[in-house]
Amino acid sequence: MQTTLGLPLGLPPDASTHGPELDQLNAIVHWFMLVLFVGWGIFFLYCLIRFRRKANPVASYGGAKGHFSTYGEAGVVLVEVVLLVAFAVPIWARRVNVPPDKSQAVQVHVIAEQFIWNVIYPGKDGVFGRLKVPAPGENVAGKNPIDPADPAGKDDVWTLNQLHLPVGKPALIYLTSKDVIHSFFLPVMRVKQDAIPGQMIPVYFTPSQVNPPDATLPGCAAKKTCWEIACAQLCGITHAAMRGFLTIDSEADFQKWLDTNAPQPPPAAAPAPAAAAGAT
């Protein structure tokens, strides 16, 4: 169980550079809600005792004359304004207004569909291939979405439900969907973003640690440890089965994984047999 500002929140582990800031804000809000809960609880008990029927056999039609409730409500509004202006807005502005430099980031296409995550990396040329436009009525579920007619995509790496990223390097993910609205949720990265058909939405974060030995999930590739990629939007009858796997590697292991999963060039044609000696 993760503890933030002394408050056990039961959060999943944090493995991103921006996560501690979000967890801190989460803890501040919880402390504020705890103070409100205790304060209003005490006030409720006071009212039950102070205005009980036995102590007040005759109704008072004048009502309360003090301004305690007004001051209390004003204080709550003031704290909420401080939380919004001093914490939430600056955090959001830093996350939205400062995307990573593309030349320094690992760029990935993540394409959601019922009920799979397609993950595409550019090849050694650093250029994504064109995505295929399915024909009307064509079943493209689980099929490679890269257009084979585009030379730029011939070296692209395509995987299903397996997202690998290097530690300490910004990840820039372009998120979209083939069919309905899905929600790309990485709990340990404190990232959640809807995948919307027809839109390519950038999502970015920087992993701060590799997967620990106890992070194994059923379905991890090659029995490696990994974290979960969840769909946080009800997207169909088997929504609960739409589960991917996030693996944070060292730089060397990530490059090795890319090389292993890269499309292999076709084997060279065998040389024509030499003419028999002495043939005319």
N, C-alpha and C positions, 0 to 999 in steps of 0.2 A: 504494500500500500504506500503510495507516494504522499509525502508530507510537504505542504507548501505554507510558508509563514506560520508554522506550528499547528496547522489545521489539517487533520487527515481527511483528504478528499476522495480517496479510493481511485485516483486517476491512473491510467496506464502509464508505463514508463515514458519519459520524454527523451527523444533522440534527435531533436532538431535545434538549431541555434536560436530560433525565435520562440521556442516553446516555453522557456522559463518566464518570459515576460507575460505571455498569455496565462500561464498558471498562477503568476503573482496576482494578476487582475482578478482571476477567478477566486482566489483565496480572499482578496479584499472584499469582493461582493458577498462571499459567504459569511465573513466576519460581520459585515454590515447587516445582513439578514438575521444573523444570530442575535445581534444587539436589538434589532427590531422585534424579533420573536420574544425575547426575554422582557423587553420594555413594555410591549403591548400586553403580554401575558400578566405582568404585575399590575398594570392598569386595569385589566379586566377583573382580576381578583379583588382589587381595591373597590371597584364599582359594585361587585357582588356583595361585598361586606358592608360598604358605606351606605348603599341604597337598598339594603334588604328590607323586606316588607315589615318585619318586626320593629326595625328602627325608624321606619317611615310609614306609620299607619295611615296618614293622610297624604294624598297625592299633592305634589307641588306643581302647579300649572305655570310657574314662571320659568322653569328650566334652569340649566346651568348658566351661571353668570361669568365664569372665568374664561381665560383665553388659553388654557393649557393645551387643548386639542389643536387650536390654530397654530400655536408655536411649535407643537410637535410635528404637525404636517408640513409646516414651513421648513423645519429642520431636515425632514426626510427629503423634500424636494431639493434643498441646498446640497445635501450629500450626493444625491443622484446627479445633479449638475456637475459637481466636482469629479465624480467618477467618469462621466461622459467626456467632459472637456479636458481634464488633466490626464486621463489614462486611456480611455477607449479610443477617442478620436486620434491622438498622436500615434498609438500602436497601429491603428488601421491605416493611417496616412503613410507610415513607414513601410507597411507591408504592400500597399497598393502602388505607391508612387515611386518606389525604388526597385524596379525589376533588375535581375542580374544581367550582366553583360553576356550576350549570346556567345561571344568568342571564348568566354571563361566558364560557361555552363555546359552541363550535359543536357542535350535537347532530346526529348522523347515525345512521340505521339502516343496518346492513350485513347483508344476508341472503344466505347462501351457498346454492348449489344446484349440482348436477352440470350443467355445469361452468362456472358463472358467479358473479360477485359482483354482487348487486343493491345499489345505493346510493341511499338516500332521504333527502332534506332536507325539513324542515318549510317550509311556505310563509311568506308574510309574517305570517300569524297566529301563527307560532311553535308550532303544534300539529300533531303527526303525525296523519295519517288512520289509520283502522282498516285492518288488513291482512286481505285476503281469506282465507277458509278454503276450500281447494279441495274440490270434490265428489269422492266416491270414484271413482278411475279417471281423473280429469281431468288432462290434460297441461298443467302450468303453467310448464314450462321456458321461461325467457326472456320471460315475460309480466309485465306490470306487476302487482306484488303488492298495490297499494293498492286498497281497496274503493271502487268508484265511487259507491256509495250513501251514503258518509259525506261530508257537506259539508266536514268539516275536512281531508279529503285532496285536495280539488279543486285546491288551489294547491301541493301538494307536488311536489318535483322528484325525478324518478326517472331514474337512469342505469344503464347496464350497464358494469361493469368500470372505471368512471371515478370516482375519489375525489379531489375538490378540497378543499383546506383552506387557510385563511389563515395566514401566518407569524406567530409570536409570540402566538397566541391558543390557549388550551386546546381540544383536540378531545375530545369525549365520544362514543364510538361504542358503540351498542347492537348486540351481535353475536348472531346466531342462524343456524339452518340450516333449510331446507325438507325435507331428505331424510336425508342421512347426516352423520357427523361430518367436518367440514372443519377446517382450521387457518389462521387469519388471521395472516399473517406479513408484517410490514413491516421488512425488514432495516435500512434506514437510520434507522428510528425506534426500533430495539431493542425491538420489540413482537412478541409471538407469543401467540396465544390460540386455543384450540379453539372452534369454532362448533358448538354441540350442539343438535339438534332439541328443541323444547319449552322451551328455556331462552333468556333474554335476558340476556346477560353484558355488563356495562359494561367498556369498554377506554378508557383516557385517556392522553394525552400532549400535549406542546406542541412543535410544529415550531419549529426555531430558524433555519432558512434556506430560501430559495426554491431551486427546482431550478437547478443550474448548467447552463451551455450544453452540457456533455458528457454529460448524463444521459439522452439520447434513447434510447428503446426502440421497436422496431417495434410499431405498434399504438397509439401515443399519439394522443389526440384532437387534431385540427387541427394535427398535426405539431409540437406543443409538446414541450418536454422533460418527462420524468417518471421516477419511480422505480417499482420493481416491487411489486405486491401478489401474493405467492405463497401457494399452498395447501401447507402443510407436513405434511399428513396424507393418506396414500394414500386416495383417495375414489372410485375407479372406474377404468374402463378408459382414459379420457382425462384422468386426473389431471394429467399434465404440461402439458396445454393450458389448465388453469385459472389464467389469469394476468390480473391487473388492473393498473391504472396509477394511481399516486399523484402528484398535482401540487400543489405548495405555491406558492400565489400571494401577491402582496401583497394587502392588504385591499381595495384598489380593484379589482384584477383578479378577486379571488374574487367580489365582489359583482356585477361585470359578468358573470361566468360564470353565476352563479345566475340573474340576470335573463334572460340569453339562453336558458337551458334551462328556465325556468319555463313551466308550461302557459299557452298563449295563450288569452285569453277568446274565446268564439265571436263571429264578426262580428255587428254590430248588424243587425237586420232592416231591409231597405230600406223607406223610407216608402211608403205607398200612393199611387198616382198621383192627382193632384188631379182633381176632376170637370171635364169639359170645359165651357168657358164657354158659357153660354146653354142648357145642358142642362135639360130639364124633368123 
